[in-house]
């Protein structure tokens, strides 16, 4: 599994993500906002608090995270 090594929030609920093997790009994660755990992410100031946890998962202070392998796959598909 490839680890994310950098994440930066972008306008419109998008994230710039770079992985340890050099794959990088911008992913729209707004479609991932389902359920009560994601409600705080709809607030742009909270969304900007994104960070990487010790496993390379894109995470937020409320405990919500996105699996790095799923983001990696999305970036690879965008590049095709």
N, C-alpha and C positions, 0 to 999 in steps of 0.2 A: 504494500500500500504506500502510495506517495503522500508525503506530508506537505501541508501548506506551510510556507515559511514567511508569508507576508500577506496582510489583508488591509485594504483601505476602503472606507465607505465612499460611495459616489452618489450624486443626486438621483432621485427616482428609484430608491430602494435597489440600487445596484452595488456590487462589490467588485473591486479589482483584487484578484487573488493571484499570487505567484506560488508555484510549487517547487520543491527541492530539485526537480529535474529540469527546471527552466520553463516549463509550460506556464503560461500566464494569460490573463485576459479579464474582461469585465463580464460579470454574470448578473442577470436580473433575478433577484431572489424573491420578488414580491409575490410570486405564485406559490411560494412555500409558506405563506402566512395563513395557516388554517388552525383553528382551535384557540382556546384561551391562553395557551402558553405564548402564542405569537402576538397577542393583542398589544403588548407594550412596543413591539417593533414597528407598529404603524405610526408611532410618534418619531419623527425624524431625528430629534435630539437623542432619543434612546437608541435608535438604529445606529447612530454614529459612534456609540460606545462599543462597537464590535472589537473583538480581540481574538487571538489564537490561544487555545488551551495547550496544555503540555503534550497533547497527542496530535496537534496540528489541525484540530477542528475549529471552524469558525464559530465563535461563541459570543453570547451576550450576558450581562450581569444577572439576569433572571434565570440562568441555567439552560436556556434554549441554545441548541447548537445545530450546525449543519455538517453532515459527514463529509470529510475531505474527498473521499473517493467518488461521491456523487457529484460534487462540484468539478472535480477533475474530469469526469466523464462528460459533463456538460460542456466544458471548455474544449475538449477534444472534438466533440461533435460540431461545435460552432466553427472550428477550424477546417472542417471537411469541405 
